[in-house]
């Protein structure tokens, strides 16, 4: 599969929602779904990298799929609220570069 930009992802999700998915769930429903998906990733991370053991119901889950589920719902929310994720991410990099240009370098915990 070819690489996909954030803008292409937003367009593809929008097209899928409007054809296969019929329509977007409302914003609050999608926020709830996002929280559920983050919980599923958390559960898998805790079992994979933490101290909890796997349950039978955890079998077949994988990190990439759980992360993609989160990204999907986040893209839905961006589309619904008029957020251009490319622009938002670029601005976020600018913010972090200005705010944190020396913060992490001077963090003794990271040395």
N, C-alpha and C positions, 0 to 999 in steps of 0.2 A: 504494500500500500504506500502511496506517495505521501510525503509530508503534507501537513495541513496547517494553515495559519489559523490564528484565533478568529479572524474575520470569516474565513471559509467555514470554520466549525460553527460559528453563530448562524451562518446562512444555511448550512446543512441541517442543523438541529431544527431551525425554523421551518424548513421545507418538510422535514419528517413529521414534525408536530402537526402541521396543517394538512398533511395527507394521511399518513398512517395513524397518527395520534388523535386525529379529529380536531382538537383544540388544546390550548394550554390549560393546565389546572390553574386556579387563581394563585396569586402571589403568595398568600399565606399557606395554602396547601403545599405549594412547592417549597416554601421555607421549612415546613414540617418534614417533607420528604428529604430535603437536604440534611436535616438533623438526623433522620433515620439512617441515611447513607453514611454519614460521618460516624455514627455509632457502629455500623457494620465494619467499617475500616478499623475503627478502634478495637473492636473485638478481635479481629484477625491479627492486628499488630501485637496486641497483648499476648495472644497465644503463640505467635511466631517468634517474637523477640522478648517477650516478658516471661513471667513465671507461671502463667496459667496453662493448663493442659488443654488440648483440643477435645471437643465434644464430637460426637457422631455427626451432628448437624453442621459442623464447621467444614466437613470434608467437601472438597470440590471448589471452595472459595479461594480466590487468589487476589493478591494485592492490586495488580494492574486493573482487574475488573472492578474492584471496589473503588479505586481512585477514578476510573472512567465514569462510574455511576455518579460520583460527586461532581465531576467536571460537567457531565451532561445536565444535571439539575442546576448547577451554577450558571451554565450557559442559558438555560431556559429563563432563569431569573433575570439575567442580563438582558436578554431579548425583550422580556416583558416590561422592564423598567427603562429601556432605552439606553442602556450602558454599552458603550463600545469597549469591549474588553482589551483590545489592542491599545487604545489610547489610555485606558485606565492603568494597564500594566506599565506602559511607558512612563506615565506620571508617577507611578509608585516607585519605579526605579530611581527617578529623579529625586523624589522625597527621601528615599533611603540613602542615596548617595550624599545628599546634603546633610541629613540628620546624623547619619551613622558613619561618616567618612573616617573618623578616628575612634569612634566608640568601641568597636570590637577589637581593634588593634591594642587598645589600652585596657582591655578587660583581662584582669589577671586570671580569671577562671578559664579563659581560652588559651592561655599560654602553656 
